[in-house]
Amino acid sequence: MKRVIRYFNPIAHLGDRRYSIFFPLILTLTVSILSEVFAYVVVKNPMGVGAYIIFVNVALIIYCAFRYGIRGGITATTFTIAYYGYIMYTRGYTGQQLLVGIETTLILGFLYLFLASTIGWLKQTVDILLERETDEKRRLQAIVQQLPVGILITDHTGKIVQGNKQINMILGREIREGLIVGK
């Protein structure tokens, strides 16, 4: 169960630079189908669930952009707009309803694209920064291990973050991360 929750948790995937369109596509189609079931079977009023559908799709687009970057957000946005077209077609919009529906879909489409692009860009930027931080951490660890003197690095609370082989030899015991120094 933890693996399933971790898979769907977008924060657990910060630093993950595998941006997919497959999962956002499947997720958007699934949410669209569930929305139709909700509209026709549960509420039994497909014309009265518009706000619900918009809210769910905004959440879906934010999730896909945060989890899968720009590509995921734009994929979710594209299929959401297509779903809105499907709604207008199947609900029998005519005349003024159709004009309002098209205008609303265009406005929401632009807002969704802006939202998906912005959140996706921020996610991808965070991924790049996390990757750089990891690379810098590895480089620091390699440098510290190669130094001919004993090095012990602590954080602001005095907890050991890193030590090298020479500090172990000087102290005569192995120093591990997480120990508290000076208390």
C-alpha positions as CSV (number, residue, x, y, z in Angstrom):
1,M,0.0,0.0,0.0
2,K,2.9,2.4,0.8
3,R,4.3,1.9,-2.7
4,V,0.9,2.8,-4.3
5,I,0.6,5.9,-2.1
6,R,4.3,6.9,-2.9
7,Y,3.6,6.4,-6.6
8,F,0.7,8.8,-6.7
9,N,2.3,11.3,-4.3
10,P,3.8,14.0,-6.5
11,I,6.1,15.3,-3.8
12,A,7.8,11.9,-3.7
13,H,8.8,12.4,-7.3
14,L,10.6,15.7,-6.9
15,G,13.9,15.2,-8.6
16,D,12.5,12.5,-10.9
17,R,13.1,13.7,-14.4
18,R,11.1,11.1,-16.2
19,Y,8.3,13.2,-17.7
20,S,5.5,11.1,-19.2
21,I,2.4,11.8,-21.3
22,F,1.1,8.2,-20.9
23,F,0.0,8.4,-17.3
24,P,-1.6,11.9,-17.6
25,L,-3.5,10.7,-20.6
26,I,-4.8,7.6,-18.8
27,L,-5.6,9.6,-15.7
28,T,-7.4,12.3,-17.6
29,L,-9.5,9.7,-19.5
30,T,-10.3,7.9,-16.3
31,V,-11.4,11.1,-14.5
32,S,-13.5,12.0,-17.5
33,I,-15.3,8.7,-17.5
34,L,-15.8,8.9,-13.7
35,S,-17.2,12.4,-14.1
36,E,-19.7,11.2,-16.7
37,V,-20.7,8.3,-14.4
38,F,-21.1,10.8,-11.6
39,A,-23.2,13.2,-13.8
40,Y,-25.5,10.6,-15.2
41,V,-25.7,7.9,-12.6
42,V,-25.1,9.5,-9.2
43,V,-26.5,13.1,-9.7
44,K,-28.8,12.2,-12.6
45,N,-28.4,15.7,-13.9
46,P,-25.5,16.1,-16.4
47,M,-26.3,19.8,-16.9
48,G,-25.8,20.6,-13.2
49,V,-22.3,19.3,-12.6
50,G,-20.3,21.9,-14.5
51,A,-18.6,23.5,-11.5
52,Y,-17.7,20.0,-10.2
53,I,-16.1,19.0,-13.5
54,I,-14.2,22.3,-13.7
55,F,-12.9,21.9,-10.1
56,V,-11.8,18.3,-10.6
57,N,-10.1,19.1,-13.9
58,V,-8.2,22.0,-12.4
59,A,-7.0,19.7,-9.6
60,L,-6.1,17.1,-12.2
61,I,-4.1,19.5,-14.3
62,I,-2.2,20.8,-11.3
63,Y,-1.4,17.2,-10.2
64,C,-0.2,16.2,-13.7
65,A,1.9,19.3,-14.1
66,F,3.4,18.9,-10.6
67,R,4.1,15.2,-11.1
68,Y,5.1,15.1,-14.8
69,G,6.3,18.6,-15.6
70,I,5.1,20.7,-18.5
71,R,4.5,17.7,-20.8
72,G,2.1,16.1,-18.2
73,G,0.3,19.4,-17.6
74,I,-0.2,20.1,-21.2
75,T,-1.4,16.6,-21.9
76,A,-4.0,16.8,-19.1
77,T,-5.0,20.3,-20.4
78,T,-5.4,19.0,-24.0
79,F,-7.6,16.1,-23.0
80,T,-9.6,18.2,-20.6
81,I,-10.4,20.7,-23.3
82,A,-11.4,17.8,-25.6
83,Y,-13.6,16.5,-22.8
84,Y,-15.4,19.9,-22.6
85,G,-16.0,19.6,-26.3
86,Y,-17.4,16.1,-25.8
87,I,-19.7,17.5,-23.0
88,M,-21.0,20.3,-25.3
89,Y,-21.7,17.7,-28.1
90,T,-23.4,15.0,-25.9
91,R,-25.4,17.4,-23.8
92,G,-26.9,18.9,-27.0
93,Y,-25.8,22.5,-26.6
94,T,-27.3,24.7,-29.2
95,G,-27.4,28.4,-30.0
96,Q,-26.5,30.6,-27.1
97,Q,-25.5,27.7,-24.9
98,L,-23.0,26.5,-27.5
99,L,-21.5,30.0,-27.9
100,V,-21.1,30.4,-24.1
101,G,-19.7,26.8,-23.9
102,I,-17.1,27.5,-26.6
103,E,-16.1,30.9,-25.1
104,T,-15.8,29.3,-21.6
105,T,-13.8,26.4,-23.0
106,L,-11.4,28.8,-24.8
107,I,-10.9,30.9,-21.7
108,L,-10.5,27.9,-19.4
109,G,-8.1,26.3,-21.9
110,F,-5.8,29.4,-21.9
111,L,-5.9,29.5,-18.1
112,Y,-5.3,25.8,-17.9
113,L,-2.3,26.0,-20.3
114,F,-0.8,28.9,-18.3
115,L,-1.3,27.0,-15.1
116,A,0.1,23.8,-16.5
117,S,3.1,25.5,-18.1
118,T,3.9,27.5,-14.9
119,I,3.6,24.6,-12.5
120,G,5.3,22.2,-14.9
121,W,8.2,24.6,-15.4
122,L,8.6,25.1,-11.7
123,K,8.6,21.3,-11.2
124,Q,11.2,20.8,-13.8
125,T,13.3,23.6,-12.4
126,V,13.2,22.0,-8.9
127,D,14.1,18.7,-10.4
128,I,17.2,20.3,-12.1
129,L,18.2,22.0,-8.8
130,L,17.8,18.8,-6.8
131,E,19.9,17.0,-9.3
132,R,22.6,19.7,-9.1
133,E,22.5,19.5,-5.3
134,T,23.0,15.8,-5.4
135,D,25.9,16.1,-7.8
136,E,27.5,18.8,-5.6
137,K,27.0,16.6,-2.5
138,R,28.7,13.6,-4.2
139,R,31.6,15.9,-5.3
140,L,32.0,17.2,-1.7
141,Q,31.9,13.6,-0.3
142,A,34.6,12.5,-2.8
143,I,36.8,15.5,-1.9
144,V,36.4,15.0,1.8
145,Q,37.3,11.3,1.5
146,Q,40.5,12.1,-0.4
147,L,41.9,14.7,2.0
148,P,44.9,13.6,4.0
149,V,43.6,15.2,7.2
150,G,40.7,14.2,9.4
151,I,37.5,16.0,8.5
152,L,34.3,16.0,10.5
153,I,31.4,18.0,9.1
154,T,28.4,18.8,11.3
155,D,25.1,20.6,10.8
156,H,23.9,23.6,12.8
157,T,22.7,21.4,15.7
158,G,26.0,19.5,16.0
159,K,24.8,16.4,14.3
160,I,27.5,14.7,12.2
161,V,26.7,15.0,8.5
162,Q,29.9,13.5,7.1
163,G,33.4,12.3,8.2
164,N,36.3,10.8,6.3
165,K,38.5,7.8,6.8
166,Q,41.3,9.8,8.4
167,I,39.0,11.1,11.2
168,N,38.1,7.4,11.9
169,M,41.8,6.6,12.2
170,I,42.6,9.6,14.4
171,L,39.7,8.8,16.8
172,G,40.3,5.1,16.7
173,R,36.6,4.4,15.9
174,E,34.1,4.7,13.1
175,I,32.2,8.0,13.1
176,R,28.7,7.7,11.6
177,E,26.2,10.2,10.4
178,G,23.6,11.3,12.9
179,L,25.8,11.2,16.0
180,I,25.8,14.4,18.1
181,V,29.2,16.1,18.7
182,G,30.0,18.2,21.7
183,K,27.1,17.4,23.9
